[in-house]
Amino acid sequence: MPDDQYPLGNRLGAMVVWQLGEFREPRAVERLTELSEDRLGILVEAANEALAKIREGD
C-alpha cells in the first residue's frame, strides 16, 4: 500500500491500542493482556500502557 494512502502505516495497531487505553475500554482487557505477554510483539509497551490506564479506573 502506498504510504500516502495510509500515512500511519504500521503504527495503526499502536494507535488502536493507545485509543483503547484512552477510552479505558474494559472489554479489551483480555486481548491487551495477550498482547502485553507476547515477547516478540511490537505492541507490548502500548498494551501495557493501555492496561494501566484501564485498571486505574477500576
Secondary structure, 3 states (H helix, E strand, C coil): CCCCCCCCHHHHHHHHHHHHHHCCCHHHHHHHHHHHCCCCCCCHHHHHHHHHHHHHCC
